[in-house]
Amino acid sequence: MDRDRLVKAFLTYQRKEELKAFVNLVKKNPQVLYHPDLEFFKEFLESFGAKIPEEEKPAPAPEPPKEEKKEEEKTPEPPKEEEKPEEKEEEKKNLNNLMMN
């Protein structure tokens, strides 16, 4: 088979459009060639002498700030109700009355 027939047998209109889109993607972002799924293609390009830009290592993600409990975030304890002295006396009397009966 000659070149034209080989190309026409394989390269349908849809495949050609997809290939164009992929080539444009690689032109805009050559880092996609470092994706494991595209290693074969990167090696193919290099076998023809293509110069592939160095892989850019992603910057390390910033560490999230350590969580410190703020005073207002702490669950406040409900205030204790202080009994008035006369309430305590009344309670004692009630207890004594219960015990006597």
DSSP file (Angstrom, degrees, kcal/mol; ACC not computed):
  #  RESIDUE AA STRUCTURE BP1 BP2  ACC     N-H-->O    O-->H-N    N-H-->O    O-->H-N    TCO  KAPPA ALPHA  PHI   PSI    X-CA   Y-CA   Z-CA
    1    1 A M              0   0    0      0, 0.0     2,-0.1     0, 0.0     0, 0.0   0.000 360.0 360.0 360.0 137.9    0.0    0.0    0.0
    2    2 A D     >  -     0   0    0      1,-0.1     4,-2.2     4,-0.0     5,-0.2  -0.392 360.0 -96.4 -85.6 171.1    1.3    3.4   -0.8
    3    3 A R  H  > S+     0   0    0      1,-0.2     4,-2.6     2,-0.2     5,-0.2   0.883 119.7  51.9 -55.1 -47.2    1.3    6.3    1.7
    4    4 A D  H  > S+     0   0    0      1,-0.2     4,-2.6     2,-0.2    -1,-0.2   0.908 111.4  46.0 -61.1 -43.6   -1.9    7.9    0.5
    5    5 A R  H  > S+     0   0    0      2,-0.2     4,-2.2     1,-0.2    -1,-0.2   0.887 111.7  52.4 -68.7 -36.4   -3.9    4.8    0.7
    6    6 A L  H  X S+     0   0    0     -4,-2.2     4,-1.5     2,-0.2     5,-0.3   0.939 112.8  44.8 -61.5 -46.7   -2.5    4.0    4.2
    7    7 A V  H  X S+     0   0    0     -4,-2.6     4,-3.6     1,-0.2     3,-0.3   0.939 114.5  47.4 -64.8 -46.7   -3.4    7.5    5.5
    8    8 A K  H  < S+     0   0    0     -4,-2.6    -1,-0.2     1,-0.2    -2,-0.2   0.843 109.3  54.9 -65.7 -32.5   -6.9    7.4    3.9
    9    9 A A  H  < S+     0   0    0     -4,-2.2    -1,-0.2    -5,-0.2    -2,-0.2   0.840 124.0  24.0 -69.1 -31.6   -7.6    3.9    5.3
   10   10 A F  H  < S+     0   0    0     -4,-1.5     2,-1.5    -3,-0.3    -2,-0.2   0.843 108.6  71.5-100.5 -41.0   -6.8    5.0    8.8
   11   11 A L     <  +     0   0    0     -4,-3.6    -1,-0.2    -5,-0.3    -4,-0.0  -0.591  61.0 178.8 -91.7  85.0   -7.4    8.7    9.0
   12   12 A T     >  -     0   0    0     -2,-1.5     4,-2.5    -3,-0.1     5,-0.2  -0.262  46.2-100.3 -71.7 169.0  -11.1    9.3    8.9
   13   13 A Y  H  > S+     0   0    0      1,-0.2     4,-2.2     2,-0.2     5,-0.2   0.919 124.1  49.5 -57.9 -45.0  -12.4   12.9    9.1
   14   14 A Q  H  > S+     0   0    0      1,-0.2     4,-2.4     2,-0.2    -1,-0.2   0.919 111.3  48.2 -63.5 -44.4  -13.3   12.4   12.8
   15   15 A R  H  > S+     0   0    0      1,-0.2     4,-2.6     2,-0.2    -1,-0.2   0.898 110.3  52.4 -63.3 -39.6   -9.8   11.0   13.7
   16   16 A K  H  X S+     0   0    0     -4,-2.5     4,-2.4     2,-0.2    -1,-0.2   0.917 110.4  47.5 -62.8 -42.8   -8.1   13.8   11.8
   17   17 A E  H  X S+     0   0    0     -4,-2.2     4,-2.3     2,-0.2    -2,-0.2   0.897 112.6  49.1 -65.5 -40.5  -10.1   16.4   13.8
   18   18 A E  H  X S+     0   0    0     -4,-2.4     4,-2.4     2,-0.2    -2,-0.2   0.894 110.9  50.5 -65.3 -39.4   -9.3   14.7   17.1
   19   19 A L  H  X S+     0   0    0     -4,-2.6     4,-2.7     2,-0.2    -2,-0.2   0.908 109.7  50.5 -65.2 -41.7   -5.7   14.6   16.1
   20   20 A K  H  X S+     0   0    0     -4,-2.4     4,-2.5     2,-0.2    -2,-0.2   0.930 111.1  48.7 -59.6 -45.6   -5.7   18.3   15.3
   21   21 A A  H  X S+     0   0    0     -4,-2.3     4,-2.1     1,-0.2    -2,-0.2   0.902 112.1  49.0 -62.6 -41.0   -7.3   19.0   18.7
   22   22 A F  H  X S+     0   0    0     -4,-2.4     4,-2.5     2,-0.2    -2,-0.2   0.921 110.0  50.4 -65.8 -43.6   -4.8   16.9   20.5
   23   23 A V  H  X S+     0   0    0     -4,-2.7     4,-2.3     1,-0.2    -2,-0.2   0.912 110.6  50.3 -61.2 -42.3   -1.8   18.6   18.7
   24   24 A N  H  X S+     0   0    0     -4,-2.5     4,-2.2     2,-0.2    -1,-0.2   0.895 109.2  52.1 -62.2 -39.5   -3.2   22.0   19.6
   25   25 A L  H  X S+     0   0    0     -4,-2.1     4,-2.5     1,-0.2    -2,-0.2   0.934 110.6  46.9 -60.4 -46.7   -3.5   20.8   23.3
   26   26 A V  H  < S+     0   0    0     -4,-2.5    -2,-0.2     1,-0.2    -1,-0.2   0.872 110.5  53.2 -66.0 -36.6    0.1   19.7   23.3
   27   27 A K  H  < S+     0   0    0     -4,-2.3    -1,-0.2     1,-0.2    -2,-0.2   0.916 114.9  40.8 -62.6 -42.8    1.2   23.0   21.7
   28   28 A K  H  < S+     0   0    0     -4,-2.2    -2,-0.2     1,-0.3    -1,-0.2   0.838 135.1  17.1 -75.0 -33.5   -0.6   25.0   24.4
   29   29 A N    ><  +     0   0    0     -4,-2.5     3,-1.9    -5,-0.2    -1,-0.3  -0.655  61.2 175.4-142.9  81.1    0.4   22.7   27.3
   30   30 A P  G >  S+     0   0    0      0, 0.0     3,-1.7     0, 0.0     4,-0.2   0.652  72.0  82.0 -63.5 -12.7    3.4   20.4   26.5
   31   31 A Q  G >  S+     0   0    0      1,-0.3     3,-1.9     2,-0.2     4,-0.2   0.728  73.3  75.3 -64.8 -19.7    3.3   19.2   30.1
   32   32 A V  G X  S+     0   0    0     -3,-1.9     3,-1.8     1,-0.3    -1,-0.3   0.764  80.3  72.1 -63.3 -21.7    0.5   16.8   29.2
   33   33 A L  G <  S+     0   0    0     -3,-1.7     9,-0.3     1,-0.3    -1,-0.3   0.683  88.0  62.9 -66.8 -15.6    3.1   14.7   27.5
   34   34 A Y  G <  S+     0   0    0     -3,-1.9    -1,-0.3    -4,-0.2    -2,-0.2   0.460  74.9 113.3 -88.3  -1.3    4.3   13.7   31.0
   35   35 A H  S X  S-     0   0    0     -3,-1.8     3,-2.1    -4,-0.2     4,-0.3  -0.524  78.2-123.7 -67.7 136.5    1.0   12.0   31.8
   36   36 A P  G >  S+     0   0    0      0, 0.0     3,-1.1     0, 0.0     4,-0.3   0.820 110.0  59.0 -53.4 -33.6    1.6    8.3   32.1
   37   37 A D  G 3  S+     0   0    0      1,-0.2     3,-0.2     2,-0.1     4,-0.1   0.718 108.7  45.3 -68.7 -19.1   -1.0    7.5   29.4
   38   38 A L  G <> S+     0   0    0     -3,-2.1     4,-2.3    -6,-0.2     3,-0.4   0.273  77.7 105.6-108.2  10.8    1.0    9.6   26.9
   39   39 A E  H <> S+     0   0    0     -3,-1.1     4,-2.6    -4,-0.3     5,-0.2   0.893  79.0  55.2 -57.6 -40.8    4.5    8.2   27.7
   40   40 A F  H  > S+     0   0    0     -4,-0.3     4,-1.9     1,-0.2    -1,-0.2   0.879 109.2  47.3 -60.0 -38.0    4.4    6.2   24.5
   41   41 A F  H  > S+     0   0    0     -3,-0.4     4,-2.6     2,-0.2    -1,-0.2   0.897 110.3  51.1 -73.1 -40.2    3.7    9.3   22.4
   42   42 A K  H  X S+     0   0    0     -4,-2.3     4,-2.5    -9,-0.3    -2,-0.2   0.927 111.2  48.8 -60.3 -45.4    6.4   11.4   24.2
   43   43 A E  H  X S+     0   0    0     -4,-2.6     4,-1.9     1,-0.2    -1,-0.2   0.882 109.6  53.1 -62.8 -38.1    8.9    8.6   23.5
   44   44 A F  H  X S+     0   0    0     -4,-1.9     4,-0.9     2,-0.2    -2,-0.2   0.941 110.0  47.1 -61.3 -47.9    7.8    8.5   19.8
   45   45 A L  H ><>S+     0   0    0     -4,-2.6     5,-2.3     1,-0.2     3,-0.9   0.916 111.9  50.5 -60.8 -43.2    8.4   12.2   19.4
   46   46 A E  H ><5S+     0   0    0     -4,-2.5     3,-1.8     1,-0.2    -1,-0.2   0.841 101.6  62.1 -64.6 -32.1   11.8   12.0   21.1
   47   47 A S  H 3<5S+     0   0    0     -4,-1.9    -1,-0.2     1,-0.3    -2,-0.2   0.759 103.6  50.1 -65.9 -22.6   12.7    9.1   18.7
   48   48 A F  T <<5S-     0   0    0     -3,-0.9    -1,-0.3    -4,-0.9    -2,-0.2   0.347 129.3 -99.6 -92.5   4.5   12.3   11.6   15.9
   49   49 A G  T < 5 +     0   0    0     -3,-1.8    -3,-0.2     1,-0.2    -2,-0.1   0.602  65.6 162.1  90.8  11.9   14.5   14.1   17.7
   50   50 A A      < -     0   0    0     -5,-2.3     2,-0.8    -6,-0.2    -1,-0.2  -0.380  37.7-131.5 -65.7 142.5   11.8   16.3   19.1
   51   51 A K        -     0   0    0     -2,-0.1    -1,-0.1    -6,-0.0    -5,-0.0  -0.869  22.1-161.7 -97.6 112.9   12.8   18.5   22.0
   52   52 A I        -     0   0    0     -2,-0.8     3,-0.1     1,-0.0   -21,-0.0  -0.819  24.1-113.1 -95.8 128.6   10.3   18.1   24.8
   53   53 A P        -     0   0    0      0, 0.0     3,-0.1     0, 0.0    -1,-0.0  -0.256  44.4 -90.8 -56.7 147.9   10.3   20.9   27.5
   54   54 A E        -     0   0    0      1,-0.1     2,-0.3     0, 0.0   -23,-0.0  -0.215  48.8 -96.6 -57.6 148.9   11.4   19.7   30.9
   55   55 A E        -     0   0    0     -3,-0.1     2,-0.6     1,-0.1    -1,-0.1  -0.516  34.2-135.6 -70.4 131.7    8.7   18.5   33.2
   56   56 A E        -     0   0    0     -2,-0.3    -1,-0.1    -3,-0.1     3,-0.0  -0.795  14.4-139.8 -89.2 121.7    7.5   21.2   35.6
   57   57 A K        -     0   0    0     -2,-0.6     2,-0.0     1,-0.1     0, 0.0  -0.664  26.1-111.9 -79.5 133.1    7.2   19.8   39.1
   58   58 A P        -     0   0    0      0, 0.0     3,-0.1     0, 0.0    -1,-0.1  -0.370  34.5-105.8 -64.5 142.4    4.0   21.2   40.8
   59   59 A A        -     0   0    0      1,-0.1    -3,-0.0    -2,-0.0     2,-0.0  -0.413  44.9 -96.9 -64.3 141.2    4.7   23.5   43.6
   60   60 A P        -     0   0    0      0, 0.0    -1,-0.1     0, 0.0     3,-0.1  -0.335  43.3-106.3 -61.8 141.4    4.1   21.9   47.0
   61   61 A A        -     0   0    0      1,-0.1     2,-0.0    -3,-0.1     0, 0.0  -0.435  39.1-105.1 -67.2 138.4    0.7   22.7   48.3
   62   62 A P        -     0   0    0      0, 0.0    -1,-0.1     0, 0.0    -3,-0.0  -0.367  38.4-107.0 -64.5 143.3    0.7   25.1   51.2
   63   63 A E        -     0   0    0      1,-0.1     3,-0.1    -3,-0.1     0, 0.0  -0.485  35.6-111.9 -70.3 137.8    0.2   23.6   54.6
   64   64 A P        -     0   0    0      0, 0.0    -1,-0.1     0, 0.0     3,-0.1  -0.419  43.0 -93.9 -67.1 146.6   -3.2   24.3   56.0
   65   65 A P        -     0   0    0      0, 0.0     2,-0.1     0, 0.0     3,-0.0  -0.306  45.3-102.3 -61.4 142.4   -3.1   26.6   59.1
   66   66 A K        -     0   0    0      1,-0.1     2,-0.6    -3,-0.1    -3,-0.0  -0.426  38.3-115.7 -66.2 137.5   -3.0   24.7   62.3
   67   67 A E        -     0   0    0     -2,-0.1     2,-0.5    -3,-0.1    -1,-0.1  -0.635  35.3-177.6 -80.9 122.2   -6.4   24.8   64.0
   68   68 A E        -     0   0    0     -2,-0.6     2,-0.5    -3,-0.0     0, 0.0  -0.968  29.5-119.3-117.5 134.4   -6.3   26.6   67.2
   69   69 A K        -     0   0    0     -2,-0.5     2,-0.2     4,-0.0    -2,-0.0  -0.587  28.0-145.7 -74.7 124.3   -9.4   26.8   69.3
   70   70 A K    >>  -     0   0    0     -2,-0.5     4,-1.3     1,-0.1     3,-0.8  -0.533  23.1-112.2 -84.3 157.2  -10.4   30.4   69.8
   71   71 A E  T 34 S+     0   0    0      1,-0.3     3,-0.4     2,-0.2    -1,-0.1   0.888 118.3  49.8 -57.4 -40.1  -12.0   31.4   73.0
   72   72 A E  T 34 S+     0   0    0      1,-0.2    -1,-0.3     3,-0.0    -3,-0.0   0.733 105.9  57.7 -75.2 -18.0  -15.3   32.1   71.3
   73   73 A E  T <4 S+     0   0    0     -3,-0.8    -1,-0.2     2,-0.1    -2,-0.2   0.743  84.6  96.3 -81.0 -22.8  -15.3   28.7   69.6
   74   74 A K  S  < S-     0   0    0     -4,-1.3    -3,-0.0    -3,-0.4     0, 0.0  -0.414  88.5-110.5 -66.8 140.9  -15.0   26.8   72.9
   75   75 A T        -     0   0    0     -2,-0.1     2,-0.1     1,-0.1    -1,-0.1  -0.609  36.3-134.4 -73.7 115.0  -18.4   25.6   74.1
   76   76 A P        -     0   0    0      0, 0.0    -1,-0.1     0, 0.0    -4,-0.0  -0.435  15.1-118.1 -72.6 143.5  -19.0   27.7   77.2
   77   77 A E        -     0   0    0     -2,-0.1     3,-0.1     1,-0.1     0, 0.0  -0.572  36.8-102.5 -75.6 142.3  -20.3   25.9   80.2
   78   78 A P        -     0   0    0      0, 0.0    -1,-0.1     0, 0.0     3,-0.0  -0.404  45.7 -99.6 -64.7 140.9  -23.7   27.0   81.3
   79   79 A P        -     0   0    0      0, 0.0     2,-0.3     0, 0.0     0, 0.0  -0.344  37.3-116.9 -62.9 138.6  -23.4   29.4   84.3
   80   80 A K        -     0   0    0     -3,-0.1     2,-0.6     1,-0.1    -3,-0.0  -0.584  24.2-125.7 -77.9 133.9  -24.1   27.7   87.6
   81   81 A E        -     0   0    0     -2,-0.3     2,-0.5    -3,-0.0    -1,-0.1  -0.676  21.4-144.2 -81.2 123.0  -27.1   29.1   89.3
   82   82 A E        -     0   0    0     -2,-0.6     2,-0.3     1,-0.0    -1,-0.0  -0.721  14.4-129.6 -88.3 133.6  -26.2   30.1   92.8
   83   83 A E        -     0   0    0     -2,-0.5    -1,-0.0     1,-0.1     0, 0.0  -0.580  19.6-120.9 -81.8 143.1  -28.8   29.5   95.3
   84   84 A K    >>  -     0   0    0     -2,-0.3     4,-1.8     1,-0.1     3,-0.8  -0.524  25.3-114.3 -77.1 150.2  -29.8   32.4   97.5
   85   85 A P  H 3> S+     0   0    0      0, 0.0     4,-2.0     0, 0.0     5,-0.2   0.855 117.1  53.8 -55.8 -36.2  -29.3   31.7  101.3
   86   86 A E  H 3> S+     0   0    0      1,-0.2     4,-1.9     2,-0.2     5,-0.1   0.834 105.8  53.7 -70.3 -28.6  -33.0   31.9  101.9
   87   87 A E  H <> S+     0   0    0     -3,-0.8     4,-2.4     2,-0.2    -1,-0.2   0.882 107.4  51.4 -68.9 -37.4  -33.6   29.2   99.2
   88   88 A K  H  X S+     0   0    0     -4,-1.8     4,-2.3     2,-0.2    -2,-0.2   0.913 110.2  48.7 -64.3 -42.3  -31.1   26.9  101.0
   89   89 A E  H  X S+     0   0    0     -4,-2.0     4,-2.3     1,-0.2    -1,-0.2   0.902 110.8  50.5 -64.0 -41.0  -32.8   27.4  104.3
   90   90 A E  H  X S+     0   0    0     -4,-1.9     4,-2.2     1,-0.2    -1,-0.2   0.909 109.9  50.5 -63.7 -41.4  -36.2   26.7  102.7
   91   91 A E  H  X S+     0   0    0     -4,-2.4     4,-2.3     1,-0.2    -2,-0.2   0.896 109.3  51.2 -63.8 -40.4  -34.8   23.5  101.1
   92   92 A K  H  X S+     0   0    0     -4,-2.3     4,-2.6     2,-0.2    -1,-0.2   0.913 109.5  50.1 -62.9 -42.5  -33.4   22.3  104.5
   93   93 A K  H  X S+     0   0    0     -4,-2.3     4,-2.6     1,-0.2    -2,-0.2   0.918 110.0  50.6 -62.6 -42.9  -36.8   22.9  106.1
   94   94 A N  H  X S+     0   0    0     -4,-2.2     4,-2.1     2,-0.2    -1,-0.2   0.900 111.0  48.9 -62.3 -41.0  -38.5   20.9  103.4
   95   95 A L  H  X S+     0   0    0     -4,-2.3     4,-2.3     2,-0.2    -1,-0.2   0.920 111.4  49.2 -64.9 -43.5  -36.1   18.0  103.8
   96   96 A N  H  X S+     0   0    0     -4,-2.6     4,-1.8     1,-0.2    -2,-0.2   0.904 110.4  50.7 -63.2 -40.9  -36.5   18.0  107.5
   97   97 A N  H  X S+     0   0    0     -4,-2.6     4,-1.4     1,-0.2    -1,-0.2   0.897 110.1  50.3 -63.5 -40.1  -40.3   18.0  107.1
   98   98 A L  H  < S+     0   0    0     -4,-2.1    -2,-0.2     1,-0.2    -1,-0.2   0.898 110.9  48.9 -63.9 -40.7  -40.1   15.1  104.7
   99   99 A M  H  < S+     0   0    0     -4,-2.3    -1,-0.2     1,-0.2    -2,-0.2   0.822 108.9  53.2 -70.3 -31.0  -37.9   13.1  107.1
  100  100 A M  H  <        0   0    0     -4,-1.8    -1,-0.2     1,-0.2    -2,-0.2   0.806 360.0 360.0 -74.7 -29.4  -40.2   13.8  110.1
  101  101 A N     <        0   0    0     -4,-1.4    -1,-0.2    -5,-0.2    -2,-0.2   0.459 360.0 360.0 -85.2 360.0  -43.2   12.5  108.2
